[in-house]
Amino acid sequence: MPFPTVRGVVAAVEAGRVDAGIVYLTDTIGRPALGVPIIVPSTANPALAITYSAAVVRGPEQEAAARFLQFVRSPPAREVFERRRFGLAP
C-alpha cells in the first residue's frame, strides 16, 4: 500500500494498519513502536545507495555556503552524522 510521505508510512506501522514499511533508518530513531529495523545494505542492490550532493553556487551567500560545506566535511560534523546514523562519504 503506497503512502504519500514517510510520515504516513511510519504512522501506519505504529498504528498497526500495516505489517511493515520501508523507510530510511534515521526515520526509525526514537520510534520504539516501529520495532527492530531490518537493515538492507546498499551492497545488496546498487539502487539502494543514496547520495546527497552539495555545491557552492554563485550568489550573495557564496562565502557562507563555502564555510558550511567546509563544516560538513569536518570531524565535528562527521560525529553528528554518525550519531544520527547517516553513512559517510569516503
C-alpha positions, -999 to +999 in steps of 0.1 A: +000+000+000+017+032-011+018+063+012+024+098+000+050+105+027+074+087+050+054+101+079+024+083+066+044+050+064+057+055+100+022+063+113+006+033+096+033+009+110+030+024+145-008+022+144-007-015+132-025-007+100+002-024+080+026-052+089+058-034+077+070-003+059+102+007+041+118+039+054+153+053+060+169+040+092+170+076+105+132+077+103+131+050+130+152+068+156+132+074+188+102+054+175+102+021+196+067+013+184+082+005+150+101-025+164+136-035+154+146-022+120+159-046+094+188-030+075+192-038+039+228-029+029+233-009-002+257-036-014+226-059-018+215-036-047+233-006-061+200+012-065+198+013-027+229+035-024+217+070-016+240+100-021+233+137-012+253+161-032+262+197-023+278+225-042+285+262-038+269+283-064+275+320-072+254+344-053+252+367-023+257+339+002+286+322-017+311+326+011+287+314+038+279+283+016+316+275+012+320+277+050+290+255+055+304+228+031+338+231+049+320+224+082+300+195+068+333+178+060+348+185+094+353+159+122+326+175+144+301+173+116+311+137+109+304+129+146+269+143+143+262+123+111+275+091+128+255+098+159+223+102+138+232+070+118+239+086+085+265+069+065+295+089+055+311+095+021+347+084+017 
